[in-house]
Amino acid sequence: MESLALFFKPFFLGVSLLSPHIIVICIVSIILLYHIFSPLSAVPGPLLARYSSLWLVHHSRKGDMHQKMLSLHKKHGKLVRTGPNEVSTSDPVAIKMIYASGSKFRKSDWYSVWQGHRKFDLFAERNEDIHRTQRRLVSRAYSMESMKQLEVGVDDAVKVFLGEMAKREGEKIDMGLWAQLFAFDVIGAVTFSKRFGFMDAGKDDGSFHQIDNALISASWIGQMPWLYWLHDYLSPVIGNWLGVTARHGSLRSFAVKETESRKSRGSDHKDMLEKLLDIHHSKPAEYDWNGVLSMATSNIFAGSDTTAISISAVLYHLCKFPECKAKLMDEILDRANAGQITDSILLVDAMKMPYLQACMHEVLRLHPAVGMALPRVVPVEGIHIDGKFIPGGTVIGTNPWVIHRDTNIFGEDAETFRPERWLEGDRGHMDRFFIAFGAGARVCIGKNLSWMEMSKLIPLVLLNFDIELEDPAGEPKQNCWWFVKQEGLYMRVKRREPTPTN
C-alpha cells in the first residue's frame, strides 16, 4: 500500500496545486467537448439527459413519463434526446422501420431487467431468433379461435362482477380496483379454471401492492440495467433489495401449485394451462416445464394489469362523454332486443358491434396501458430521422401516448375523444400506428384475451347499470410506471329497469 501511495503521490500533488478555477474550467471543457462531438448533439432535449441517464431515472420513478414525453415532443418535434445514448421519436416513417416484422432493431438492455435469468420470456427476450421460435410454439393457444373456447370462464367472472356491483348500488366504488379484481379473476378462470376469488372477497391478497412495487422498481432500474446485474451478483451477500426480483410472489406460488398438480395427471379442463401442457407434451425438448410455468405466470402478471387499466379507461371516458355513452347504449339495447345480449354476450356478437369496438379503440388510443418508450437498438448502419443521423448502437423508441396523438395520423382533433373516427372511411393508416399492444412481431400475445374481456364486460355493465363518476369534474391521478394506472377512479352505479324486448 505504501509503494502504491508513493506511485500516485506526484499525480495528487499536481492536482492539489491546481487552482479551483482551473479545475472548474477543465470540467466545463470536458462537458462542452462531449456536447460538441457527441453524434447526438444536434438532437434537442432536456439538458441533464445529454450527460446522464438520471433524467430517465427521475421521471421513471416519479411516474410522469407519459405526460413528460408528450410535452417534450410538442416542444422539440419528432426527435427528443432522453439520455446520453438514447432518443425518442414520433416520426411515422421511422416508427414503421423500427417496429416492423423482421426489423433489425433489437430490444434494448432495458428488457434484461424484466427477464433476469429466465430462458423463456416472450416479452423481454431480446434475441429475435429465440423469440420467433418461442412465440411460434405458443401462438395458437392465444389465437382468437382459442379465446372462443375460453369464453365460459370470462362469462362466469362477468356474472360475479355484475353481482358485486348490484350489492354496492348507490355506494362510492373504486372502479379501478374492481376492474383489477375482475381482470385477475378472469386470468385465474381462463388459465387454471379457478378464479382467485378476489371479487368475492372484495380485495386481493396483497399481490397488487407487490406487483406495483415491481413495476416501479423495473421502470427506473431498467434505465441503468448494470445496477440490476450488480445487485444480482451481490444478492447472496446483501439480500434482495429490488422489487422487480420478487414480482410474482403469492401469484407465482399459485401458478406453480396449479401447474404441478396437473403435471402427472390428465385433466378435462379446456383452459389455457391445458393448452400449454399439450404443447409441452408434444414438444418437450422445445417447450420444457419452465416454459409452461413462464407463460402461466406471465398471463397473471401482464395480462391482468393491462386489461384492468383498459376497462377502467373505457368506463371513465364513457362517463366523461355522455353523448358517446348514449350512442353506445342505443347499440347495446338494439342487440339486446335482437336477443344477442342476455345475461351474457358471445364474443362473435360483440365483435360485430361497431360503435362498441370504436369506443374501445378510441380509449386505448388516448389511454394506452403502456406509457413509456418501447426501446430498441439502432443497427450498425444507423438511421436518418427528420434530417438527422442516428448512429448504430443508439437506443431509440417511441411512446404510444405520443404517436397516438399525432394529428397527421389521427386527425386535427387527435386530442379529443371521438370514437366515430374509427368508423369513417379507410382507417388503415390509423390501424398501422395503433400500438396499444405493441407492434410488429412483438405485439402482445395476450391481446386477444384482453380484447375479449373488454368486449364482453362493457356491454353488460352498461345494460345492467347506469354508471356515473363520483366527481364528474375531477380527474383521476395517473401514475406511469411502465403501465399508466388511474388512481382514485370513483363511480356510483344504479341498476337499470329491465328493458322490454320487441
Stockholm file with secondary structure:
# STOCKHOLM 1.0

chainA/1-502         MESLALFFKPFFLGVSLLSPHIIVICIVSIILLYHIFSPLSAVPGPLLARYSSLWLVHHSRKGDMHQKMLSLHKKHGKLVRTGPNEVSTSDPVAIKMIYASGSKFRKSDWYSVWQGHRKFDLFAERNEDIHRTQRRLVSRAYSMESMKQLEVGVDDAVKVFLGEMAKREGEKIDMGLWAQLFAFDVIGAVTFSKRFGFMDAGKDDGSFHQIDNALISASWIGQMPWLYWLHDYLSPVIGNWLGVTARHGSLRSFAVKETESRKSRGSDHKDMLEKLLDIHHSKPAEYDWNGVLSMATSNIFAGSDTTAISISAVLYHLCKFPECKAKLMDEILDRANAGQITDSILLVDAMKMPYLQACMHEVLRLHPAVGMALPRVVPVEGIHIDGKFIPGGTVIGTNPWVIHRDTNIFGEDAETFRPERWLEGDRGHMDRFFIAFGAGARVCIGKNLSWMEMSKLIPLVLLNFDIELEDPAGEPKQNCWWFVKQEGLYMRVKRREPTPTN
#=GR chainA/1-502 SS CHHHHHHHHHHHHHHHHSCHHHHHHHHHHHHHHHHHHCTTTTSCCCHHHHHCTHHHHHHHHHTCHHHHHHHHHHHHCSEEEEETTEEEECCHHHHHHHHSTTCSCEECGGGHHHHTTCSCCTTTCCCHHHHHHHHHHHGGGGSHHHHHTTHHHHHHHHHHHHHHHHHTTTSCEEHHHHHHHHHHHHHHHHHHSCCCCHHHHTSCSSHHHHHHHHHHHHHHHTTSHHHHHHHHHHHHHHCCCCGGGGCSHHHHHHHHHHHHHTTTSCCCCCSHHHHHHHHHHHCTTTSCHHHHHHHHHHIIIIIHHHHHHHHHHHHHHHHHCHHHHHHHHHHHHHHHHTTSBSSSBCHHHHTTCHHHHHHHHHHHHHSCSBCSCCCEECCTTCEEETTEEECTTCEEECCHHHHTTCHHHHCTTTTSCCGGGGGSSCCHHHHHTCCTTCCGGGSCTTHHHHHHHHHHHHHHHHHHEEEEESSTTCCCEEEESSBEEEECCEEEEEECCCCCCC
#=GC SS_cons         CHHHHHHHHHHHHHHHHSCHHHHHHHHHHHHHHHHHHCTTTTSCCCHHHHHCTHHHHHHHHHTCHHHHHHHHHHHHCSEEEEETTEEEECCHHHHHHHHSTTCSCEECGGGHHHHTTCSCCTTTCCCHHHHHHHHHHHGGGGSHHHHHTTHHHHHHHHHHHHHHHHHTTTSCEEHHHHHHHHHHHHHHHHHHSCCCCHHHHTSCSSHHHHHHHHHHHHHHHTTSHHHHHHHHHHHHHHCCCCGGGGCSHHHHHHHHHHHHHTTTSCCCCCSHHHHHHHHHHHCTTTSCHHHHHHHHHHIIIIIHHHHHHHHHHHHHHHHHCHHHHHHHHHHHHHHHHTTSBSSSBCHHHHTTCHHHHHHHHHHHHHSCSBCSCCCEECCTTCEEETTEEECTTCEEECCHHHHTTCHHHHCTTTTSCCGGGGGSSCCHHHHHTCCTTCCGGGSCTTHHHHHHHHHHHHHHHHHHEEEEESSTTCCCEEEESSBEEEECCEEEEEECCCCCCC
//
